[in-house]
Amino acid sequence: MIENQKIRPAQVIGPLGEPLTLDSLPPPNTTRWVVRRKAEVVAAVNGGLLTVDEVCDRYSLSLEEFATWQRAVDRSGMPGLRVTRIQHYKSLYERQQKF
């Protein structure tokens, strides 16, 4: 019987166009999450390098926190990940949904 094996890419394209591998991702003990690091982790999940569960375990993130990062990237790209802009983008999208 053939077992289903998940085939993962060795690398994916990061948010700045650079190749990302498991070794080039932020270290598991990262505590300071700048925009680039958040975007790299989101790109790793979107490209299949890691699963959402693996990311949450590896970086001690809640599912909600990671989902917030993914939504921010989907809606606004890397600028949406800036902590100082969260409220601006949130109100912008709330207004857009009303129309």
C-alpha positions in Angstrom: 0.0 0.0 0.0 1.3 3.4 -0.9 1.3 6.0 1.9 0.4 9.6 1.2 3.4 11.6 1.7 3.4 15.4 1.8 5.9 16.7 -0.6 7.2 20.0 0.6 9.3 22.4 -1.5 12.9 23.0 -0.4 12.4 26.7 -0.8 9.7 29.2 -1.5 9.8 32.8 -2.7 9.8 35.3 0.2 8.0 38.6 0.4 11.0 40.5 -1.1 11.6 38.0 -3.9 14.4 36.1 -2.2 14.4 32.3 -1.7 13.3 31.2 1.7 14.3 27.9 3.3 13.6 26.4 6.7 17.1 27.6 7.7 16.6 31.2 6.5 13.3 31.6 8.4 13.4 33.6 11.6 14.7 31.5 14.5 12.1 29.8 16.8 13.1 32.0 19.8 12.2 35.3 17.9 10.4 37.8 20.2 10.7 40.9 18.1 8.4 40.6 15.1 9.2 43.2 12.5 7.2 43.4 9.3 9.8 41.4 7.2 9.8 38.5 9.6 6.1 38.3 9.8 5.8 38.4 6.0 8.5 35.6 5.7 6.5 33.3 8.0 3.3 34.0 6.1 5.1 33.3 2.8 6.5 30.1 4.2 3.0 28.9 5.0 1.5 30.1 1.7 4.2 28.3 -0.2 3.9 25.1 1.7 7.2 25.2 3.5 5.5 24.9 6.9 1.9 24.3 8.0 0.0 26.7 10.2 0.2 24.3 13.1 4.0 24.0 12.7 4.3 27.8 12.6 2.2 28.3 15.7 4.3 25.6 17.6 7.6 26.8 16.3 7.0 30.5 17.2 4.6 30.1 20.1 1.9 32.0 18.2 -1.8 31.6 18.6 -3.8 30.6 15.6 -5.6 33.9 15.8 -2.4 36.0 15.8 -1.1 34.1 12.7 -4.4 34.5 11.0 -4.3 38.2 11.6 -0.9 38.3 9.9 -2.2 36.4 6.9 -5.3 38.6 6.5 -3.1 41.7 6.8 -0.8 40.5 4.0 -3.8 39.4 1.8 -5.5 42.8 2.2 -2.6 45.3 2.3 0.6 43.5 1.6 3.6 44.0 3.8 2.5 47.5 5.0 -0.6 46.0 6.5 1.7 44.1 9.0 2.9 47.4 10.6 1.6 47.6 14.1 1.2 51.4 13.8 -1.1 51.0 10.8 -3.4 48.2 12.1 -6.1 50.6 13.2 -5.9 52.6 9.9 -6.3 49.5 7.8 -9.0 48.1 10.0 -11.2 51.2 9.7 -10.5 51.4 6.0 -11.8 47.8 5.4 -14.8 48.3 7.6 -15.8 51.3 5.5 -15.3 49.4 2.3 -17.5 46.5 3.5 -20.4 48.9 4.1 -20.5 49.9 0.4 
